[in-house]
């Protein structure tokens, strides 16, 4: 699918047609799934056999959304979440630990600041806020324990634009992850992974939906970061995207 134009990916990628041979994506509003036997159920639940287990973390409709967005962004993996804020929470809970430090744009969505200052700080995560557009401030804020840079470009709501390539080079030179919120541009206008970002976050509520119908979020990146870490947190903590909202998106 990587050889197709992004417009084709946007309407066709990442979905496996069912035995009903439907033309549009099916929706699976189910909490759980049936199995051919107790042995198959046991194999699914302990990871010996691939397949659907429980819609908190395996649902065909959500998986279609995840696969399509990953292909459009040029990432290996995607995790759908209940909201953009839960995508941010899942990412930092999965990838950071007590004592880590994050350099964050001061132009991020206001609730993101509350998440860092009021809640994640309770678990020992340190955050320094810097100018979105002054790269020197990013460099000055780096500490020996800095784990990641986080920004959204254009920012919400002031639409400040960051120099992604330069900030990415700075992050890599200091062994830091670069996490970029791409909810305003979407992969149609901007693909941060191509500019050196490690993880992309979306509030799917914004322009992935585009019509104000549903709330959701997403995290896109490598298999190692997203599938092995962020998905594990989402599976355990449960900030899952609903099948209906995934179908809308």
C-alpha positions as CSV (number, residue, x, y, z in Angstrom):
1,X,0.0,0.0,0.0
2,X,3.0,2.3,0.4
3,X,3.1,2.8,-3.4
4,X,-0.4,4.3,-3.5
5,X,-1.2,8.0,-3.4
6,X,-2.2,9.3,0.0
7,X,-5.7,10.0,-1.2
8,X,-6.1,6.3,-2.1
9,X,-4.7,5.3,1.3
10,X,-7.2,7.6,3.0
11,X,-10.2,5.6,1.6
12,X,-8.8,2.1,1.0
13,X,-5.8,1.3,3.2
14,X,-5.7,-0.9,6.3
15,X,-9.0,-2.7,6.0
16,X,-9.5,-6.4,5.4
17,X,-12.9,-7.1,3.7
18,X,-15.0,-9.7,5.6
19,X,-16.6,-12.8,4.1
20,X,-19.6,-10.6,3.3
21,X,-17.6,-8.8,0.6
22,X,-18.9,-5.4,1.6
23,X,-17.7,-2.3,-0.3
24,X,-17.5,0.0,2.7
25,X,-15.9,-0.7,6.1
26,X,-18.0,-2.9,8.5
27,X,-18.5,-1.8,12.1
28,X,-18.1,-4.2,14.9
29,X,-19.8,-2.8,18.0
30,X,-19.1,-5.8,20.2
31,X,-17.5,-6.0,23.6
32,X,-16.1,-9.5,23.1
33,X,-15.8,-12.4,20.6
34,X,-16.8,-16.0,20.1
35,X,-14.3,-18.9,19.8
36,X,-14.5,-22.3,18.3
37,X,-13.4,-23.9,21.5
38,X,-12.2,-23.2,25.0
39,X,-8.8,-24.2,23.8
40,X,-8.9,-21.5,21.1
41,X,-10.1,-18.9,23.7
42,X,-7.2,-19.8,26.0
43,X,-4.7,-19.5,23.1
44,X,-6.1,-16.1,22.1
45,X,-6.0,-14.8,25.7
46,X,-2.4,-15.9,26.4
47,X,-1.1,-14.7,23.1
48,X,-0.3,-18.0,21.5
49,X,-2.8,-17.4,18.6
50,X,-3.4,-14.1,16.9
51,X,-7.0,-12.8,16.8
52,X,-9.6,-10.8,18.6
53,X,-9.8,-11.1,22.3
54,X,-11.7,-8.2,23.9
55,X,-12.6,-4.8,22.4
56,X,-10.7,-2.9,25.0
57,X,-7.6,-3.7,22.9
58,X,-8.6,-5.8,19.9
59,X,-11.5,-4.7,17.7
60,X,-11.6,-5.0,13.9
61,X,-13.1,-1.5,13.3
62,X,-10.5,0.2,15.6
63,X,-7.7,-1.9,13.9
64,X,-8.8,-0.6,10.5
65,X,-8.6,3.0,11.7
66,X,-5.1,2.3,13.2
67,X,-3.8,0.6,10.1
68,X,-5.0,3.3,7.8
69,X,-3.6,6.1,9.8
70,X,-0.2,4.4,10.3
71,X,0.1,4.0,6.5
72,X,-0.9,7.6,5.9
73,X,1.6,8.9,8.4
74,X,4.4,6.5,7.2
75,X,4.6,4.8,10.6
76,X,4.8,1.1,11.4
77,X,2.1,1.1,14.1
78,X,-0.8,3.1,15.5
79,X,-2.8,2.9,18.7
80,X,-6.3,4.4,18.8
81,X,-7.4,5.9,22.0
82,X,-10.5,7.4,23.6
83,X,-9.4,11.1,23.1
84,X,-6.4,13.2,22.1
85,X,-5.6,13.7,25.8
86,X,-5.7,10.0,26.5
87,X,-3.2,9.6,23.6
88,X,-0.8,12.0,25.3
89,X,-1.3,10.4,28.7
90,X,-0.8,6.9,27.2
91,X,2.4,8.0,25.5
92,X,4.1,9.5,28.5
93,X,2.9,6.9,30.9
94,X,4.3,4.2,28.6
95,X,7.6,5.8,27.7
96,X,8.6,7.8,30.8
97,X,9.3,6.9,34.4
98,X,9.8,8.8,37.7
99,X,12.8,11.1,37.4
100,X,12.6,11.6,33.7
101,X,12.5,15.1,32.2
102,X,10.4,16.4,29.3
103,X,11.0,19.6,27.3
104,X,7.6,20.9,26.1
105,X,6.4,23.8,24.0
106,X,4.6,26.4,26.0
107,X,2.1,26.7,23.1
108,X,0.6,23.3,23.6
109,X,-3.1,22.8,24.3
110,X,-3.9,24.1,27.7
111,X,-5.2,20.8,29.1
112,X,-1.9,19.3,28.2
113,X,-0.2,21.7,30.6
114,X,-2.6,20.7,33.3
115,X,-1.8,17.0,32.6
116,X,1.9,17.6,33.0
117,X,1.8,20.1,35.9
118,X,-1.1,18.6,38.0
119,X,-1.0,14.9,37.4
120,X,2.1,13.5,35.7
121,X,4.2,15.6,38.1
122,X,2.7,13.5,41.0
123,X,4.6,10.5,39.5
124,X,7.9,12.3,39.4
125,X,7.9,13.5,35.7
126,X,9.6,16.8,35.4
127,X,8.6,19.3,32.6
128,X,10.2,22.5,31.3
129,X,8.1,24.7,29.0
130,X,9.9,26.6,26.3
131,X,9.1,28.8,23.3
132,X,7.7,26.9,20.3
133,X,9.7,28.9,17.9
134,X,13.0,29.6,19.7
135,X,15.2,26.6,19.1
136,X,17.9,27.9,21.4
137,X,15.4,27.6,24.4
138,X,15.0,23.9,23.6
139,X,18.7,23.4,23.7
140,X,19.1,25.4,26.9
141,X,16.4,23.3,28.6
142,X,18.0,19.9,28.0
143,X,19.1,18.1,31.2
144,X,21.0,14.9,31.7
145,X,17.6,13.2,32.5
146,X,15.7,14.6,29.5
147,X,13.7,11.8,27.9
148,X,11.6,13.6,25.3
149,X,10.6,16.8,23.5
150,X,6.9,17.4,22.9
151,X,5.2,20.0,20.7
152,X,2.2,20.5,18.5
153,X,2.7,22.3,15.2
154,X,0.8,24.3,14.3
155,X,-0.2,24.9,17.9
156,X,-3.7,25.0,19.3
157,X,-5.1,27.6,19.3
158,X,-2.4,30.2,18.3
159,X,-1.1,28.2,15.3
160,X,2.6,28.7,16.0
161,X,4.8,26.7,13.6
162,X,7.8,24.8,14.9
163,X,11.0,24.1,12.9
164,X,10.6,20.4,13.1
165,X,13.8,19.4,11.2
166,X,16.0,21.6,13.5
167,X,14.3,20.5,16.7
168,X,14.5,16.9,15.5
169,X,18.3,17.1,15.0
170,X,18.7,18.7,18.4
171,X,16.6,15.8,20.0
172,X,18.6,13.1,18.2
173,X,21.9,14.8,19.2
174,X,20.9,14.5,22.8
175,X,19.3,11.0,22.7
176,X,15.8,12.4,23.2
177,X,12.5,11.3,21.7
178,X,10.6,13.8,19.6
179,X,6.9,13.6,20.0
180,X,4.7,15.7,17.7
181,X,1.0,16.5,17.8
182,X,-0.1,16.6,14.2
183,X,-3.8,17.0,14.7
184,X,-4.2,20.3,12.9
185,X,-2.4,19.4,9.6
186,X,-3.1,15.7,9.5
187,X,-0.9,13.5,7.2
188,X,-2.4,15.2,4.2
189,X,-0.4,18.4,4.9
190,X,2.4,17.3,7.2
191,X,4.2,14.0,8.1
192,X,6.4,14.6,11.0
193,X,8.0,11.2,10.9
194,X,9.6,12.2,7.6
195,X,11.1,15.2,9.4
196,X,12.7,13.1,12.2
197,X,9.9,12.8,14.7
198,X,9.7,9.5,16.7
199,X,6.0,9.6,17.6
200,X,3.0,11.4,16.2
201,X,0.0,12.1,18.4
202,X,-3.5,13.0,17.1
203,X,-6.6,14.3,18.6
204,X,-8.8,12.5,16.0
205,X,-11.6,14.8,17.2
206,X,-10.1,17.6,15.2
207,X,-9.4,17.3,11.5
208,X,-9.2,13.5,11.2
209,X,-12.9,13.7,11.9
210,X,-13.4,17.2,10.5
211,X,-17.1,17.4,11.2
212,X,-17.4,17.4,15.0
213,X,-19.0,14.0,15.3
214,X,-16.7,12.0,17.6
215,X,-14.0,12.1,20.2
216,X,-10.8,10.0,19.8
217,X,-7.0,10.0,19.7
218,X,-4.1,8.2,18.1
219,X,-0.4,7.5,18.6
220,X,1.7,6.6,15.6
221,X,5.3,5.5,15.3
222,X,7.6,2.5,15.3
223,X,6.6,-1.0,16.4
224,X,9.0,-0.8,19.3
225,X,7.7,2.4,20.7
226,X,4.0,2.2,19.9
227,X,3.1,-1.5,19.7
228,X,5.4,-2.7,22.4
229,X,4.9,0.2,24.9
230,X,2.0,2.5,24.2
231,X,-0.4,-0.3,23.2
232,X,0.5,-2.2,26.4
233,X,-0.5,0.8,28.5
234,X,-3.7,1.3,26.6
235,X,-4.5,-2.4,26.9
236,X,-4.0,-2.3,30.7
237,X,-5.4,1.1,31.6
238,X,-8.2,1.0,29.1
239,X,-8.4,4.5,27.4
240,X,-9.7,2.7,24.3
241,X,-11.2,4.1,21.2
242,X,-14.8,3.0,20.6
243,X,-15.6,1.0,17.5
244,X,-18.3,3.5,16.5
245,X,-15.9,6.4,16.7
246,X,-13.3,4.5,14.8
247,X,-15.8,3.8,12.1
248,X,-16.7,7.5,11.9
249,X,-13.1,8.6,11.7
